[in-house]
Each structure stands twice: as structure tokens, then as C-alpha cells.
Amino acid sequence: MIESMEDAIRAIFATRRHLDAAPRGLDEYTRDIAPTRRLLARENLLAVERDYAVVTGSRGKGSVTAIMAKLLEALGRRVGTVTSPHLVHWNERIRVDGRMIPTPDFLRILNDLQPALAAVTDDLNETQYLSPQGIFLAVALRYFAETGVDAAVLEVGRGGRFDDIAVVPNALSVFTPIMLEHTSLLGDSLERIAWHKSGIIKSGGVAITLPQAPPIIDILRRESARKAARLVRLNEDKLARWLADREDGQLIRLHPYGELALPLLGRYQIENASLAIRAVELMGRRKTGIDPAWMGAIRLGLSQVKWLGRAQKLEDMPAVYVDGAITVSSAASFVTSLEHRLRQPVVSIVGIPRDRDYAGVYKVMAAVSQALIITETDINPNTRFPTREEALTAAQDLHNSAHYRKDLPAALELARELADTSGTILLAVSLMLVGETMLIWDVDTTTI
């Protein structure tokens, strides 16, 4: 009997951990979604008829998933989501109408699934494992059935073609910007990464994408043709335009909705909101067009969007903002989004894993900061940060006031000294550190 979330996570990762010591290779050789398919089939978890949308890309997947879910909820749908990673609670990965699955329900369902999990696990060979993501998906689908979910928006963890999330019969495939990422697992070219992500497209379905580089569009077009699916490309005239900043977000304009309140600070969220709205139109647009009631629901839904840890303001004196900005492009977007809100002096806390271009992110943040503080976390032993010496060497080459603190509380203590109450503290950190900020500021992550 599994009686706690700690026991649950240990059980969920059990078959994966026996391979952790083995070298990881490309997903097409090391990931196998067949065990997840067998698990879902044994439990008949795909029998309930509902609308599925699957979201993939290299950035903005979680934001688009959250925005789509809130829009569908405003349109009267009962909406389930699966996202990853979580910030504070593992339960956050599974939500219905924005509320994370309660722990008693998670444990009950996982215990109910134990006979099926054992049967599937018994059939694995020494190189196979039952994906933790597949088990989360199984728990989610059972919970969705129990709670009457009729529309589900699911975020791919990595790639798509060999990702367990994509085993659902999604009629709609949603693509955020695709870039070089996870090259050791997906391949070292844009074309190869796009091929992985295009695998979420289903036969006879619809795919929708934000503007992409020509090689990526070619891959999406080719996969859509092979699956007899329709590919919808959003050109600039289909995207929203920024109008003004608001205290709690931005005012944007999108045809035919007119002015819309977007309660997210990041400029990058304008594209994400545009994609989410156009995707929801494809999921439920009436044949007679978009009527006033529909437009009112979209306006209401967008105004209620909440997605934590992305250009989020945590405090006012000093002003403190946090973003999961661990790439050069996302750090640049973070800075651009807040450039008119910054109060001097600006102090940046940066915590970037060593498998990312941490020096590149340091450079972006150093350009707007009077001081740079490097930190890390040991929450996940599988995620490694640059050593103190590596981090300081890179940071001191870019800034004459570069510091290192071994953990986030120590980094924040120094940042408050340097920024005083009149300045600004920017946290450009991994999502593990974003989760720590949620705990430090006592942010409720159970409902969005």
C-alpha cells in the first residue's frame, strides 16, 4: 500500500532508476512508449470520449497549456491538464479546472493501478522501463474520468514522437517555437528536433504552429501531409499586438476580439496567448463563426490566466521578479519584458544548470545589473550546476561585482543588502529554484 507522496514518487520512478547509471542515447533508441500504451489499454483509460490537444515546442509549452485550459474553462468545458515539471508539489502536474489533484485521490488511484503496473513491468526486458511520465498520464486519465473532464490539454515533456504524453488520440497538435535543445537526446540539428516534435501530429488531425524557421516548417508540412492532417501556420496578422503595460500585466489587441487583458508580464506571453486562442478556436469554433458570447468568454478566460514563475512579481520593496529563464533567449525576453519596470539598483540572482549556456545567461543579466549573484540548488541530484570556481570565473569576466552564494536564501540576503528597498531583484533561475521562491514567498501553487 502506497501511503504518502514520497512513497508514490519512489514507486513511480522505480523501473526508470535501474537504468540511471547507463549512458543516455538518442530518444529513438532509448525511449519506448509501448509499455505506456499497454498500461492505458489494460485499464481502458482512453475509452472516455474527450477532446485532446497536445502541446510541444522548445519554450512556452506550459504557458500555452495553461492559457488554453483557462480559455476552455471559460467556454464551459471541464478541463484537465498534464504539465511538467512541477514547482512545489508533484500533484501540480495533474489539474482539473486549474486545481491540482488532491493527494488522497492521487494515492488512491495509484494504488488501484498497482496490479496493472505490475503486469506491465513484469513484461519489460532489461533495457526497458515503464516511463514515470506514462504513469502520471495513467493517473491523470483515471482522475479525468472520475471528475467528468471533457477536454484535456497535455504538455509534452521532451520531443514528442517518443514521448508518452503523445499516445493520446489528440485531434489537435500545438507547436510553440522550436529551437536547438536536448541535443544529446533529440539530435544536433533543427530538422532532427523538429522531426521528434512533429511526431505528435495524428492522422486526419489539425496542427497549429507559431512562426518557425523554414527547415522546421518543412518538417511540419511533410509530417502533416504524411498523416493527412491540416497544418495551420500563424502569420503575423494572426498574432496579437502589444498595446500597453498594466500593473498586473499587459493590454493586447487581437482580431476579432479587440483589446484583451493579459495578466502576465512577459512580452513572450503575447505570442503564447495568440497561439492558445487560435488553438482553442480550432477546438470549438462554431460553423457560423465567432459570436459575441464566444468572444466574451475568451476575454474573461484570458483575464483569469495564472501561470506561476514566469516573469512573476513577488514583492514591491524591493521589486522582486522571478522567471525560469535558463537560456540566452529566455533571459533576453525576461529582461525585455521588465525593462520599463526596473528600479535602480538592479541586482540579478542567476542559477543555471551547467548543461545550459550559463555564461551566456550571465552576460544577458549582467548587462542590466549593478551586481550579479550566482547560486544553485541540490534539490535534484541529477541536475548539476557549474562549480563555484567555474561560475565565478565566467561571471567575473562579465561584471566587476560578481558574487557566489551556495543557496537561494543566502543569495537573497546579499541581494537585499545590495538592492535596498528602492531597487530591483531579478531571479533568472531554473524551475527548481523557481519552486524554492514559491516556498520562500509562500505562494499557493495548488490552484491556477
Number of C-alpha atoms within 10 A of each C-alpha: 11 15 12 13 16 11 12 18 14 13 16 20 16 15 18 15 13 13 14 10 7 9 7 13 13 13 19 13 10 14 20 18 19 18 21 25 18 15 22 24 13 14 14 13 20 17 11 14 11 17 17 21 27 28 31 30 26 19 19 22 23 24 24 28 27 26 28 29 30 26 26 25 20 21 19 9 17 18 27 28 31 28 23 17 15 16 21 20 14 19 22 23 21 26 24 23 19 21 16 22 22 13 15 12 13 23 20 14 16 23 16 13 18 14 11 16 23 11 13 19 16 9 11 13 8 9 12 19 25 24 22 19 20 23 22 22 25 25 24 26 25 20 21 25 17 9 13 15 21 16 22 28 26 30 27 26 21 22 25 27 22 23 23 26 25 27 21 20 18 22 20 25 27 29 28 24 18 24 17 15 20 16 13 11 18 24 20 13 14 19 21 17 26 27 22 22 30 27 20 31 30 23 17 15 17 23 28 23 24 22 18 18 12 10 14 22 20 15 20 26 19 16 21 22 14 13 16 15 21 17 20 16 17 16 11 11 9 16 22 23 17 17 12 11 19 13 9 13 19 20 19 21 19 18 11 9 16 11 16 19 21 27 20 29 22 21 19 19 23 22 22 26 27 21 25 27 22 19 24 19 17 16 17 13 14 11 6 6 9 14 10 10 10 18 15 13 18 24 19 17 21 23 18 17 22 19 18 21 25 23 28 20 17 18 12 13 14 20 21 21 23 25 25 25 26 22 23 19 14 19 24 15 20 27 24 14 18 16 11 9 13 17 14 17 19 25 29 30 27 28 30 29 16 15 11 16 13 21 22 18 24 31 19 20 28 24 13 18 20 18 22 30 27 25 26 26 19 13 11 8 8 8 15 14 20 20 13 15 10 12 23 20 13 17 25 15 12 19 19 12 14 21 20 20 17 14 15 24 14 13 21 20 11 18 24 18 10 17 22 18 14 14 20 27 31 26 29 30 29 22 22 20 28 25 21 18 22 18 14 11 10 10 14 11 21 15 14 17
